[in-house]
Amino acid sequence: MSFEVHAQGAVHVFDCFSCAIHRMAPICEHCRVQIIGQGVEVEGKWFCGGHCARAEGEVGIIDHV
């Protein structure tokens, strides 16, 4: 029982959610962790949270907890 994920003009086929997450999750620009769930995007760069964004010099980023 496979399923398709359509993203950015490409079609990806997976047989489990964990494989889809491993392949599709963005990587934090600062700590290199895969971002699963909420992340922070700043001008096309992805961070796992405000702390990592600020550590890379981004300003005005606030975590809403």
C-alpha positions as CSV (number, residue, x, y, z in Angstrom):
1,M,0.0,0.0,0.0
2,S,2.1,2.9,-1.3
3,F,1.2,6.5,-1.4
4,E,2.4,9.5,-3.4
5,V,3.6,12.9,-2.3
6,H,3.4,15.7,-4.9
7,A,5.9,18.5,-4.1
8,Q,7.6,21.2,-6.2
9,G,6.6,19.5,-9.4
10,A,7.9,16.1,-8.5
11,V,6.0,12.9,-7.4
12,H,7.6,10.8,-4.7
13,V,6.2,7.3,-3.9
14,F,6.6,5.9,-0.4
15,D,5.4,2.8,1.5
16,C,5.5,4.3,5.0
17,F,5.3,7.7,6.7
18,S,8.7,7.4,8.3
19,C,10.4,7.0,4.9
20,A,8.4,10.1,3.6
21,I,9.5,12.2,6.5
22,H,13.1,11.1,6.2
23,R,13.2,12.0,2.5
24,M,11.0,15.2,2.5
25,A,11.7,17.0,5.9
26,P,13.7,20.1,5.5
27,I,17.1,20.4,7.4
28,C,17.8,23.1,9.9
29,E,20.4,25.5,8.5
30,H,22.0,25.8,12.0
31,C,21.9,22.5,13.8
32,R,21.3,20.2,10.8
33,V,18.4,18.4,12.5
34,Q,15.5,17.2,10.3
35,I,12.5,19.5,10.9
36,I,9.4,17.4,11.7
37,G,6.5,19.6,12.6
38,Q,6.7,23.3,13.1
39,G,9.8,25.1,11.7
40,V,10.8,28.6,10.9
41,E,11.4,29.8,7.4
42,V,13.4,33.0,6.8
43,E,13.9,34.1,3.2
44,G,14.0,30.5,1.9
45,K,16.2,29.1,4.7
46,W,14.7,26.7,7.2
47,F,15.4,26.5,10.9
48,C,14.0,24.1,13.6
49,G,13.1,27.1,15.8
50,G,13.7,30.7,16.6
51,H,16.9,29.9,18.7
52,C,18.7,28.4,15.6
53,A,17.5,31.2,13.4
54,R,18.8,33.9,15.8
55,A,22.1,31.9,16.1
56,E,22.5,32.4,12.3
57,G,22.0,36.1,12.6
58,E,18.3,36.3,11.7
59,V,16.4,39.0,13.6
60,G,12.8,39.4,14.7
61,I,12.2,35.7,14.9
62,I,9.9,34.8,17.8
63,D,9.0,31.2,19.0
64,H,5.3,31.0,19.8
65,V,5.1,28.3,22.5
